[in-house]
Amino acid sequence: MADVARISASELIVGGQKSGKSRRAEMLAAHWLGQSTTHRAVLIATARPGDAEMQRRIERHRQDRAARAPQLHTVEEPLELAAAIAVHSNAHTLVIVDCLTLWLTNWLMPAPEFKKNQAEAQSERAQAAIKSIATPEAFAATPGPLIWVSNEIGLGVIPLGRETREFVDALGSLNQAVAERCERVTFMAAGLPVHLKGAP
């Protein structure tokens, strides 16, 4: 994949499933690591292995990362994203969040065994968590490069169902909030980057 020469202070990479989002983020990390022996890179993975297919998908991503960016360290954090970024970010460390879509799913669509009162409390915490990652203060407190990966799921027909429509709206709003703060925004399609914001 071309176009990985410049590392932005912050970049949002959006696109559909299998569009090349994660590959671009990993290649940016590999480029960052190659620039200096003092550089480090951390990927904050937000996926939860809820079923056998998801477990296989997560394992395949691990293998792909090991091949493309073997020095990229992975940390699993499905919920407390702001805290994880704060712990791992420094001037010499590039942080990748992969991905916002699954992170938002973990907050807004809790496990079925949650009781109603637990789900309501989870929703309140979710709103606070969403606000915590897209504020100017949160970006200013991140000294090293920060790459966000997220899905664009609003381009096709939206399935029926209130919860599905609400999730599509919430993710669209989250992507907009993060994009507003990012120095560069890249849309991925068929493995190719299209720059929506910032210099290539």
Secondary structure, DSSP 4 states (H G I P E B T S, - for coil): ----S---SEEEEEESTTSSHHHHHHHHHHHHHHH-TT-EEEEEE-----SHHHHHHHHHHHHHHHHH-TT-EEEE-SS-HHHHHHHH-BTTEEEEEE-HHHHHHHHHS--TT--HHHHHHHHHHHHHHHHHHSSHHHHHT--S-EEEEEE---SSPPPSSHHHHHHHHHHHHHHHHHHHH-SEEEEEETTEEEEEES--
